Amino acid sequence: MQGVAHVNKYLIELKGIHKVFGTNAVLNDINVGFEEGCFVTFLGPSGCGKTTLLRTIAGFYRPDGGEVWIDGKRVDMLPAHKRNTPMVFQEYALFPHLNVFDNVAYGLRLQKLPRKEIESRVREALDLTNMAQFKDRSPNQLSGGQQQRVAIARAIVMQSKILLLDEPLSNLDAKLRESVRVELRMLQRQLNRTFIYVTHDQSEALAMSDVIVVFNKGRIEQVGSPMEVYFKPVTKFVADFIGVSNFIEGKARVKDGSVMLEHAGRSFSGLTTSDFKDGDHAIFSIRPESITLGKSECTFDSQACLPVRILQGMFIGEKVRYVVKDQVGMDWVIDQHDTQEVLTGDAYISIPPDKAHVIKE
Amino acid sequence: MVQTQVKERKGFLNQARNVLSDPSLLIMLAIAFAFVGLFIIYPLAKLMANTTLETWRNFFTKMAYRRAYARTVYSSLLSAFTATALAFLYAYSIEYTEIKFKKFFRFIAFLPMLAPSSMTGMALIMLFGRNGLLTTKLIGVEVEIYGLPGIWLAQTIAFFPMAFVAISAVLRAISPNIEIAAQNLGAKGTELFRTVTLPLAAPGVLSAFLLVFINAMSDFANPKLLGGLFVTSPVQAYGVVTGDADFGMAATISAMLLIPSLAIFLIQAYIMSKKSYVTVTGKPVAGLKRITMGKGAEIVSQVYVFLVAALFFMVIGIVAFFAFADPKAYYLGKFVFTLKGFTETMTFNAYTFRNSAIIATAAGILASVVGLLLAFLNSRKDFPGKKILDFSAILPNTLPATFLSLAFLLSFQRMLTLGPIPILPKLTKTIFIMIIIQAVRQLPIGYRNALSGFKQIDKSIEEAATNLGANVGKTISSIVLPMLRPAFISSAVYNFISAMIAVSVIIFVVTPQWNVASIVVYSRADSGYYSEAGAMSIAIMAIILGTLWLVNFLSRGRIKVFD
């Protein structure tokens, strides 16, 4: 932008951010950067610090330590109204006394742009969000979904390289949420801006993101693509928080690049991204869909096979979800697709080799 | 999803640093504390400083003072009890039954609030007094309306609207779901009322009772007109000032009126902080209707609201009658109607209407502006002394009107200096003391309205404006003020109306030059000139109803002053 000597590959960069509320450290040494044009999701349980970090980027909080860089400029001392980090609020926060057009035009009018330009930019933003026909309505004449579109239009009209979204879908019903998800992702691709999207819903994060940042207790647990955080979680928290997983723990044995673990008298093998040596404590994370359940014993030696008792089978549309107990008393969750019936009683589960992801902790 | 409540660092030093680093905040705080300090705290202290050991001894040893005080408490309790009970039945009939013409009867409940506060007392004299139309002239009996019965009846009618507002608000806030659930569990008619409705409404009923009690304690006009030998403390204090110029004694009497109000205020604040059953969500549950009454009970309700309305119309009707009846003919037992008296009164007292309009408008706006400022500071800013400011803003609600009036007289009769520096010129005998005292009296209304307005503006709306590039000033001017406009206008209009009809609060500070219409109503009635007082009352009512109509018309029904 300013012809600075060093070229920064990140549009937004957070360096060593600390934030304390009272005595509670809500952000603890946050170091992460995001490239231009990607869809970033801050994911984590409530109270993990994700919203605080978003609001720190927007300037509603001043970090107690660390730096916020946007587009090569340090902004953490800049007041919120000078940052041009448009945000879509969870409650939409539309101005109730202004109609749709004036809501969207608000930020542009503050910049004292010519009227013609304001009009064409507002129209463009309303077209992008399919709200053009409602431009004269007042916010309280709109449905929740429509209000949200206005909130998005009001933010994208600012033509910043960044758009911040604070759990924007949490007030929509389930069906609408899924379709808006798709639209938001398409909008982001079309505009090629960096979206930072806060959510506690892991399926939303998986479906929409280029990059997921998983938060827990004010720290970043993992930064990665949806595939990476789903299949290669680096901590037990990530494996547990994203999707459903079965965990077995114990002392590891390393053999031919695989990590081996004994459970209920059987040997399990898994893959890992960490370095393991014999005797290290290992956590095996096995996804429910990686396990097969059957009435007969497994046929392949390579598979780990356990006799179990079925506690419960639930038909939930595209699959049947079972909860079973093995002989050492551990509960497993298993998903079976392509089933016509719900099994009961005694059965066997089999886990193919290297389907387990091994976490070192 | 559960939102975790986050709080940034607090503490006195942090607050003080925030204030010092923000000049606009510093100016706003200076104005707020100056207003509250000069016009609420200082008069209160000044009045207390006027009492002496001797006046206190007098109060407790002399029979006349003690008796007046006991009578004030006693009659106020009676009035509070009947006004609350009648208002409860009325509100229950409107909120809980399917009676006809609800909207109309709702409006009627406010009527006594739209008339000069001495009008009820005057109407009772016109109806039942020595030359009463109903008793002496039409039926031919004499009843003794002067004394306790008159005060009791007049205050019951005059303070009915106040109780009605409080009770109907709490009844409206009870979700029908709760009662339907109780019915579903087997609670029948009176059982449901006793076990669910009444306990839920209790806080509203209690606050209605206390509100009427406090106002009845400091009521001046009705006891003055109707008391006769039954002298109450506010009337006595007035007599002590105007007759003996004994300010110390009057201050002591007034201070004694403050004690029960203040005690009630503190106890109520304590109880309310402990439990609040009714959560006001602002979203009425749509489509659900309670059926809590049989057909018979409903007919009784309909008759009841009709009778109350009839009583109110009778009060207004008799005043109108006297406004247009020829007084000489009336004494001879003939009814001759003429516009002459009315037009003469209007011409002669035109200046008092002009004064009333100026003072009430200025006071209405001032109370709303100061209320807005205090509410803004309280809901959006952090600074040392926040609690004091909040307490002072609602304190005038608790100060008996006559107490406030005397305190202003004592405080501002000479120039106010701080050492050698003059800070305030002498205010008595000017229009400013009339405006300021009315504004102080109405401040709690303006403050509460603005506060609830601010609460309705989600903080994220202001953040959204900031996020789009608006600084603090721009956020206030383009977002906050436009959103608060309806609340601001409705409180300004409400305060205007209250100032138009006030008597007790200005009784000690009013001067001939700045005389106002509501005082003329009282003084003419007190001297027995009922046709003049009646004409003035009708004119004031017409102005108030006209104002309400105008607000309704201009805002296309969106701004509701009474709701």
Contacts between the chains, C-beta under 8 A, distances in Angstrom:
chain1	res1	chain2	res2	distance
A	20	B	9	7.8
A	21	B	6	5.0
A	21	B	7	5.8
A	21	B	8	6.3
A	21	B	9	7.8
A	22	B	7	6.1
A	22	B	9	7.1
A	26	B	6	6.9
A	46	B	1	5.5
A	46	B	2	5.5
A	46	B	3	7.1
A	46	B	4	6.0
A	47	B	4	4.1
A	52	B	6	6.9
A	58	B	467	6.0
A	59	B	466	8.0
A	60	B	463	6.1
A	60	B	466	7.7
A	61	B	8	7.7
A	79	B	471	7.6
A	80	B	463	7.6
A	80	B	466	4.7
A	80	B	467	6.3
A	81	B	466	4.8
A	81	B	467	7.5
A	81	B	468	7.8
A	81	B	469	5.1
A	81	B	470	5.7
A	81	B	471	5.2
A	82	B	469	7.5
A	84	B	469	7.1
A	85	B	467	7.0
A	86	B	467	6.3
A	86	B	468	6.7
A	87	B	464	7.4
A	87	B	467	4.9
A	89	B	460	4.7
A	89	B	463	7.1
A	89	B	464	5.8
A	90	B	460	7.4
A	91	B	458	6.0
A	91	B	460	5.5
A	93	B	458	6.4
A	93	B	460	4.0
A	93	B	461	4.7
A	93	B	463	6.8
A	93	B	464	4.0
A	94	B	461	7.7
A	94	B	464	7.8
A	95	B	461	6.4
A	95	B	464	7.4
A	95	B	465	7.5
A	95	B	479	6.0
A	95	B	483	7.7
A	96	B	461	7.8
A	96	B	483	6.5
A	97	B	482	4.7
A	97	B	483	5.4
A	97	B	485	7.9
A	106	B	465	7.2
A	106	B	468	5.6
A	106	B	470	8.0
A	106	B	478	7.6
A	107	B	468	3.3
A	107	B	469	5.5
A	110	B	468	6.5
A	110	B	469	4.5
A	110	B	470	5.7
A	110	B	474	6.7
A	111	B	469	6.6
A	154	B	464	7.7
A	154	B	468	7.2
A	158	B	468	6.7
A	167	B	1	7.5
A	170	B	1	6.2
A	200	B	1	6.2
